[in-house]
Amino acid sequence: MIDTPFLARRERFAVAGSTNDIVRDWLAAGEPEICLAIADEQSAGRGREGRTWSAPAGRALLLSLGFRPTWLAPERVWQLAGTVSLAMAEAAEQVAGLAAGAIRLKWPNDLVVETDGTVRKLAGVLGETDGLGGDDPRTVIGIGINADWPAREFPLDLAETMTSLREASGGRSVDADRLLEAFLSGVETRIETLRGGSFDASGWTDRQLTTGRLVRLVGHDGVEETVRALRSDPSSGALVVADLRTPTGERALVSGEIRHVRLDGAV
């Protein structure tokens, strides 16, 4: 295990309900940043839009980082999730022996790979905030990445849309502990850079899979629409899509979820 002096607290659990909930409770109780909870297995893990996130013990790396981002303007706090995602993408490519850039981001920050002409989810990222804009802002960034998980064990209802580092690397075994340490080494550097006022905008935009493609977007109100993604804005985190109903022919979306990406550009 490498020394991680930038962490105020680091704790590992064999089984946890949700690492996001653990870290949120730590911050509420006064724990300083940056704190880290890792679980070998979660019994109540969750993803975006209230969905569950689960994986068999030892098959995924499940963790949450807690921040007190008084040093970051409220409108830039979303960059914490972007920074965590970039650090995990780089660490995963290194540990799994993948080419640089092989892991992409599905707006805003989920990790995916392209396999046989389809997009498969590798990792989910969930950011949660409390007190943003006040005197005691708190942010939790949770990430669960499928590591040494063979396809034969994938849940049947997800097998066509998910993958793992083991599968992406052609069956190569992936050590979750090695992945963790590579991630922590990279995220420390990236967070210090962000603390200094610089976000890796080019890295974040270059990895975005959705740019220039048709995507099926579902808003928080449940309304579904197919739009063409033009770009991702690194200053606001918004997805800019084509919209002929506006004067500029564009519309910026700051919330919602992409359910499907057409790699061939066809609906």
N, C-alpha and C positions, 0 to 999 in steps of 0.2 A: 504493500500500500504506500502510495506516495504521500508526502507531507502536503497538507492543504491548509496553510495558515490563513487563507482568505475566508475560511469557514469558521463562523463563531460556534456552530454546533453541527455535529454529524452523527447520525444515529441510524442503525440498521435494524429492521424488524423481520422476523421469519414470516409472520403474517400480520397484515394491517388492514383496517377497514379501508381507509383512503389516505395516501400520503399527503394529499392536498389538505385534508382535514387536520392531520397531525400538525403540519407546518402552520396552518392558519391559527390553530390553538396556541402554538408556541409564540407566534408573533403577538397575538392578543394578550398573552401573559407577560409580554415585555422582552422576549428573546431578541437580541440584536441580529442584524443581518451579517453575513448571509448564513442561513441555516438550511440543512439538508436532511431529508428523511428518505430512506431507501427501503423498499420492501421486496422480499423474495416472492411474495404473493399478496394480492389484495382481495378482500372479501366484498368490498363495496366500492371498487374503483369506478370512476365515471369519466365520460368523455364530453365532447361538446353536445349542446342541445339536450342535456340530461340523460344521454345514453350511458350504458354501462361499458366499462373497459376491463376485461379480464384476460388472464393468461395462466397456464399451468405453472406451478412452482419451478423456477430455474429456466424457464423458456423465454423470459423477457426481462429487460431492465426497467424497473419501475421506480421513479423518484420524483421528488418535489423540492424546489428551491424557494426559500422565503427571503423577501427583500423589504427594506424600508426606504423606498426611493424618494427621500426628501431631496436628493441631489439631481433628480430628473423631473423636468417639467411634466405636469399631468398629461398633456397631449402627446408626450413621447414615451410614456410608460409601456405602451404596446411593444416598444423596441426591445424590452426585456425578453419577451417571448421569442421575438425574431432572433435575438442574440443566442438564446439557449438552443433554438432549432439549428442555427448554423453551426454551433459548436458540436452538437450531436451528429449532424450530417458528416462533418469532417472526421470526427472520431470513428464513426461507423464505417466510413470508407477505408480508413486506415486499418482498423482491426479486421475487417472482413476482406481486405485485399481488393476493394473495388476501385475503379478508376475515379479520379477527381471529377466531381460534378455528376456522378452516376445517380446520386440521391438528389431528388428534386423536392421543391416545396409546392404543396397544393394550398393556394391562398386560404388563410394567411400564412400558416406555419406548420401544417402537418407534413410529415416526411413520406414521400412516395417514390416508387421506381416504375419505370416503363418495362413491361415484360410481355413479349409476344403481341405487341400492338395494343396492350391494355395498361391502364394505370392501376397499380396495386399499392395499398396502404401499408407502410412499414412502421410508422409511429404516429401516435396522436399527441397533441399538445393542448393543454388546458390552462389558460391564465385566469386568475380570479383576483379581484381587488377589493379592498375595504378602505374607506376614508380617503379616497383619492381626491386631491384638491384641498385637503385639510392639513392640520398640524401633524397628524400621525398616519400617513399613507402606508398601506401594507399591500404587498403583492405576492402571490404564490403562483409559480409556474410549475405545472406538473407535466411530465413526459413519460410515456410508456412506449418502449421500442421492442419489437419482436426480434429476439436475438437468435438463440440456438433452438429454433422451433421448426421441426421438419413438417413439410406440407401434409404428410399422411395424418398428422395430429390436428390439423386446422379444424375448427368447428365447421360443420357442413354448411351452415347458413352464411358463412363468411369466406369460405374457401376460394370463391371466384374473385374476391375483391381485396384480399389481404396477401401479405407475403412476410418473409422474415429475412434477416441477414444471412442465415444459413442457406436459404433457397436462392437469394440474390447472388450469392457467391458460388453457386453451383454445388452446394452440399458441404461446403467447408464448415467445420465446427467453429462456433463463435463463443468465446469466453466472456460472459457478462461482466465479470470482475475487471478484466482487462479493458473492456469497453468503458466501464465506469471511470477508471483512472485516466484513460485517454480523454474522455469527455471533461473531467474535472480540470485537467491540465489546460485544455483549450478554452473552457468557459471562463476560467480565471483571467486569462489574458484578454478575452473579449469583453468581459464585464469591466475590467479596469480601463479599457479603451472607451467603452460607453460612458463610464464615470467621468472620463476626461472630456466628454462632449462629442465624441465621434461614433457614429453608427455605421456599420459595414453595409452601406446602401447598395453598392454594386454587387456584393456577395448575395444579398437578400433578393435583389431583383433578378440577377442572373440565374438563380436557382428556381425561380417561379415557373412552374410547368404550364400555367394557364395562359400566359401572354400570347395573344394572337389566336386563341382557340375558342371554339364554342363551348360554353359550359352551362350546365343546368343548375340554377341557383335557387335555393329555398330560403326565404326570409323568415324572420322570427314570427311573423303572422301566419306562416304556413303557405303563403302564396309562392308558387313555383313558376319560374320563367327561364327561357333559354336566351342567353345573351352572348355577345362576343366580347371577351376580355381583351382590352387594349394594352393595359400595363398595370403594374402595381406601384403605388406611390410611396416611396420610402420616407417621405416627410410626414405623411398622415397615416400610413398603413392601409389606405383605401385601395379597393379594386376599382379601377376605372374601366367602364364598359361603354360600348357604343349605344347611343340612344338618340334616334332621330327626332324625338319629341322635344329635345332641349335645344336652346339656341346654339350651343357649341357642338352638338352632336355627340356629347359624352355625358356620363353620369358617374359620380363617385359613390361607391358603396363601402360603408364602414362596418357593416354587420351582415350576417347571413352566412350561409354555408353552401359550398359547392358539393353537389352530390354526384356529379358525373362530368368528365372531361372527354371530349371527342378528339382523339389524336389526329384524325384525318380531316378535322374541321367540319365534318358533316353532322347535321342534327340526327 
